[in-house]
Amino acid sequence: MRRILATLVLCGCWAAAPADTMVPDHPAEQVSDHVYVIHGPTEYPTPENRGFINNPAFVVTADAVVVLDPGSSVHIGEMVLRQIARVTDKPVSHVFITHVHGDHWLGNQAIQDAYPEAEILAHPEMIRRAHAGEADAWLALMSRLTGGATDATEAVVPAVELVDGQELTVGGITFRVHLTEHAHTKTDAMIEVVEDGLIALGDNGLYGRIARMDDGSFRGNIAALERALSLELDHYLPGHGRTAGPEAASEYLEYLRRVYAAAAAGIEEGMQYYEVKEVLRPRMAAWADWPGFEEEFGRHVSLASLEAEQAAFE
């Protein structure tokens, strides 16, 4: 967590000036029969975006609404509730959280305030880490990056642990849980909306944006996306970027594969990570204009090289 904060400060993403806390409405787009997505901008948190950068989603069932990743502040969570109210007057009964990074779940407070009986569910390790200090660290980080726009937010940590493979049915809609041991983080849950042929990838999958991998495993993230694609669904909802067909998972999967394969080959040939980076860079043109590429590519090669070196001794 300290590495994340330090890197964002150095890259010029630190914001000290006070920011307006009001989050403008962002329209919810219906992407399948029951699922609506509020696509956030593919950028870092700033005072201007008030920390809204992820893809909150909600599923309207026959009885209630199920929310996926309500965003990074109480104000963003309130904006999500306003979009839900434009679609339905049904109550929120459940909230699924995809991983521990606060830009995805600190909006829980707004949901709990409006619907105190709603169950909030997450990977057991996400719950443990949030209680162990990551919740407070993310509250501080989001406040600093947005110049105070996320202030007044309290961390409402999920209370219900998910189990890999479990199914939860709400109002005739089945939610199937896919947990990973170590992918984008060690806390990832992908949520399949069975009847809609849709899966929420969390930050295991991004589309048009490059993710940080400081907490991640390239091999594990590759395996998670391969698992998601093996389901052969119609809709893939990334943690950041546009919802689309399988390409919303497969393009980022190919990025991760190329980085890790080059790193592993470099380890075998005795190359330094910066040599691997220079050899690989011409083959990465398809992702060069994705936000985050310039900030993360070199670091990804370094992290993948460390992982490949460790794997060589397993």
C-alpha positions in Angstrom: 0.0 0.0 0.0 2.8 2.4 0.8 4.3 1.7 -2.6 1.0 2.6 -4.3 0.8 5.9 -2.5 4.5 6.8 -3.1 4.3 6.0 -6.8 1.1 8.0 -7.3 2.7 11.0 -5.5 5.8 10.8 -7.7 3.8 10.5 -10.9 2.1 13.8 -10.1 -1.3 12.4 -9.0 -1.1 13.9 -5.6 -3.7 16.5 -4.9 -3.6 18.9 -2.0 -6.2 21.5 -2.9 -9.7 21.0 -1.5 -12.2 19.5 -3.9 -16.0 19.5 -4.4 -17.4 16.4 -2.9 -20.5 16.3 -5.0 -20.2 13.5 -7.6 -22.1 14.3 -10.9 -24.5 11.8 -12.2 -23.0 9.3 -14.7 -25.7 7.4 -16.6 -26.2 3.7 -16.1 -26.0 1.7 -19.4 -28.0 -1.5 -19.7 -25.5 -4.1 -21.0 -27.7 -7.2 -20.7 -31.2 -8.2 -19.8 -30.8 -7.5 -16.1 -27.4 -5.8 -15.7 -26.6 -2.0 -15.8 -23.1 -0.5 -15.6 -22.0 3.0 -14.8 -18.7 3.1 -16.7 -16.2 5.3 -14.9 -13.3 7.2 -16.6 -10.0 5.2 -17.2 -7.8 7.5 -15.1 -6.3 7.9 -11.7 -8.3 9.5 -8.8 -8.2 13.3 -9.0 -10.1 16.2 -7.5 -11.9 16.6 -10.8 -13.2 13.1 -11.0 -13.8 13.0 -7.2 -12.3 9.5 -7.1 -14.8 8.0 -9.5 -12.8 5.7 -11.8 -14.3 2.2 -11.6 -17.4 0.5 -13.1 -20.1 0.2 -10.5 -22.9 -2.2 -11.7 -26.3 -3.3 -10.6 -28.5 -6.2 -11.4 -32.3 -5.7 -11.3 -34.0 -9.0 -10.3 -37.7 -9.8 -9.8 -37.4 -9.0 -6.1 -34.4 -6.7 -5.4 -31.3 -5.1 -6.7 -27.8 -6.6 -6.4 -24.9 -4.1 -6.6 -21.3 -4.9 -7.8 -18.5 -2.6 -6.6 -20.2 0.6 -5.6 -17.1 2.8 -6.0 -14.6 4.7 -3.8 -16.6 7.0 -1.5 -19.9 7.5 0.2 -20.6 10.3 -2.4 -20.0 7.9 -5.3 -22.2 5.3 -3.6 -25.0 7.9 -3.4 -24.6 8.6 -7.1 -24.9 4.9 -7.8 -28.1 4.8 -5.8 -29.5 7.7 -7.8 -28.9 5.8 -11.0 -30.6 2.7 -9.5 -33.6 4.8 -8.6 -33.9 5.9 -12.2 -34.4 2.3 -13.3 -36.3 0.7 -10.4 -37.7 1.3 -6.9 -36.7 -2.2 -5.7 -34.5 -2.3 -2.7 -30.8 -3.3 -2.7 -30.5 -6.7 -1.0 -26.8 -7.7 -1.7 -23.5 -6.1 -2.6 -20.6 -8.1 -4.1 -17.1 -6.7 -3.8 -14.5 -7.9 -6.3 -11.3 -7.1 -4.3 -9.7 -5.0 -1.6 -8.6 -1.9 -3.5 -10.7 0.9 -2.1 -11.7 2.5 -5.4 -14.1 -0.4 -5.8 -15.8 -0.8 -2.4 -15.6 2.3 -0.2 -19.1 3.3 -1.6 -20.5 0.5 0.7 -21.3 3.2 3.2 -24.0 4.7 1.0 -25.6 1.3 0.4 -25.6 0.5 4.1 -27.0 3.9 5.1 -29.9 3.4 2.6 -30.4 -0.3 3.1 -29.1 -1.5 6.5 -30.3 -5.1 5.9 -28.3 -5.5 2.6 -25.6 -8.2 2.8 -22.2 -7.2 1.6 -20.1 -10.1 0.4 -16.4 -10.5 -0.5 -13.4 -12.9 -0.6 -12.4 -13.9 2.9 -8.9 -12.5 2.4 -10.4 -9.2 1.3 -12.3 -9.0 4.6 -9.3 -9.9 6.6 -7.0 -7.4 4.9 -9.5 -4.6 5.1 -9.8 -5.1 8.9 -6.0 -5.4 9.2 -5.3 -1.9 7.9 -6.0 -1.7 4.2 -9.4 0.0 4.8 -7.8 2.9 6.7 -4.9 3.1 4.2 -7.3 3.4 1.3 -9.4 6.0 3.0 -6.3 8.1 3.5 -5.1 7.5 0.0 -8.3 8.4 -1.7 -8.7 11.6 0.4 -5.2 12.7 -0.6 -5.5 11.9 -4.3 -8.8 13.7 -4.6 -8.0 16.7 -2.4 -10.6 15.7 0.2 -13.4 14.9 -2.3 -13.9 11.5 -0.7 -13.9 12.8 2.9 -16.8 11.8 5.1 -16.5 8.3 3.9 -16.3 5.5 6.4 -15.1 2.1 5.6 -17.9 -0.4 5.7 -16.1 -3.7 5.4 -18.0 -6.6 3.9 -19.4 -9.0 6.6 -20.2 -12.1 4.5 -17.4 -14.4 3.2 -17.7 -15.8 -0.3 -16.8 -19.4 -1.2 -15.5 -20.4 -4.6 -18.2 -22.0 -6.7 -21.1 -21.0 -4.5 -24.3 -19.8 -6.0 -26.7 -17.2 -4.7 -30.1 -16.8 -6.2 -31.9 -13.4 -5.8 -35.3 -12.8 -7.5 -34.7 -15.6 -10.1 -31.2 -14.5 -11.0 -28.2 -16.7 -10.1 -24.9 -15.3 -9.0 -22.0 -17.7 -9.3 -18.8 -17.0 -7.4 -15.3 -17.5 -8.9 -12.6 -16.9 -6.3 -8.9 -16.8 -7.1 -5.9 -17.4 -4.7 -3.6 -14.8 -6.2 -4.4 -12.9 -9.4 -4.7 -9.1 -9.5 -4.5 -9.4 -5.7 -4.9 -12.2 -3.2 -8.5 -11.0 -2.6 -10.2 -11.3 -6.0 -13.8 -12.5 -6.6 -15.3 -12.7 -10.1 -19.1 -12.7 -10.1 -21.0 -14.5 -12.9 -24.6 -13.4 -13.6 -25.7 -16.8 -15.0 -28.9 -16.0 -16.8 -27.4 -13.0 -18.5 -24.2 -14.7 -19.7 -22.1 -12.0 -17.9 -19.2 -12.0 -15.6 -17.8 -9.1 -13.5 -14.0 -9.6 -13.7 -13.0 -7.0 -11.1 -9.4 -5.8 -11.8 -8.5 -9.3 -13.0 -9.6 -7.9 -16.3 -9.3 -4.3 -17.7 -10.2 -3.1 -21.2 -8.5 0.0 -22.5 -6.6 0.5 -19.2 -3.4 -1.0 -17.8 -3.6 -2.1 -14.1 -1.1 -1.9 -11.4 0.3 -5.3 -10.5 2.2 -4.5 -7.3 0.0 -6.9 -5.3 -0.5 -9.3 -8.1 0.7 -12.5 -9.8 1.0 -12.6 -13.6 0.6 -16.3 -13.7 -2.4 -16.2 -11.4 -4.0 -13.3 -13.3 -3.5 -15.1 -16.6 -5.1 -18.2 -15.1 -8.1 -16.2 -13.8 -8.8 -14.7 -17.2 -8.4 -18.0 -18.9 -11.0 -19.4 -16.5 -13.4 -16.5 -17.2 -13.0 -16.9 -21.0 -13.5 -20.7 -20.7 -17.1 -19.9 -19.6 -17.7 -18.6 -23.2 -20.1 -15.9 -22.0 -21.6 -13.0 -24.0 -20.6 -10.2 -21.7 -17.4 -9.4 -19.8 -17.5 -6.5 -17.3 -14.0 -5.3 -16.6 -13.0 -3.4 -13.4 -12.1 -0.4 -15.6 -13.0 0.2 -19.2 -16.0 -0.7 -21.4 -18.1 -3.8 -21.0 -17.9 -5.9 -24.2 -17.7 -9.4 -25.4 -14.8 -11.8 -24.8 -12.4 -9.2 -26.1 -12.9 -7.2 -22.8 -10.9 -10.1 -21.2 -8.8 -11.5 -24.0 -7.0 -8.3 -25.0 -5.7 -7.8 -21.4 -4.9 -11.5 -21.1 -2.7 -11.3 -24.2 -0.9 -8.3 -22.7 -0.2 -10.2 -19.5 0.9 -13.3 -21.5 3.4 -11.3 -23.6 4.9 -9.6 -20.6 5.3 -12.8 -18.6 6.5 -14.9 -21.5 9.2 -12.3 -22.3 10.2 -12.0 -18.7 10.5 -15.8 -18.3 12.5 -16.0 -21.5 14.8 -13.2 -20.3 15.5 -15.0 -17.0 16.4 -18.2 -18.9 18.7 -16.2 -21.2 20.3 -14.2 -18.3 18.9 -10.9 -19.4 18.2 -7.9 -17.1 14.6 -6.7 -16.9 15.5 -3.4 -18.6 16.9 -5.4 -21.5 13.7 -7.4 -21.7 11.7 -4.2 -21.7 13.5 -2.8 -24.7 13.2 -6.0 -26.7 9.5 -6.4 -25.8 8.4 -2.8 -26.2 8.0 -2.9 -30.1 5.6 -5.9 -29.7 3.3 -4.0 -27.3 1.9 -1.4 -29.8 -1.6 -2.7 -29.3 -1.6 -1.4 -25.7 0.7 1.6 -26.0 -2.2 4.1 -26.0 -4.0 2.5 -23.1 -4.0 4.8 -20.0 -1.4 3.5 -17.5 0.8 1.9 -20.1 3.7 4.3 -19.8 3.5 4.3 -16.0 3.2 0.6 -15.6 4.9 -1.2 -18.5 8.5 -1.1 -17.2 7.4 -2.0 -13.7 5.4 -4.9 -15.1 8.4 -6.3 -16.8 10.4 -6.0 -13.6 7.7 -7.6 -11.5 7.1 -10.4 -14.0 10.9 -11.0 -14.1 10.9 -11.4 -10.3 8.0 -13.8 -10.5 9.5 -15.8 -13.3 12.8 -16.1 -11.5 11.0 -17.4 -8.4 9.1 -19.8 -10.5 12.3 -21.2 -11.9 13.3 -22.4 -8.5 9.9 -24.0 -7.6 
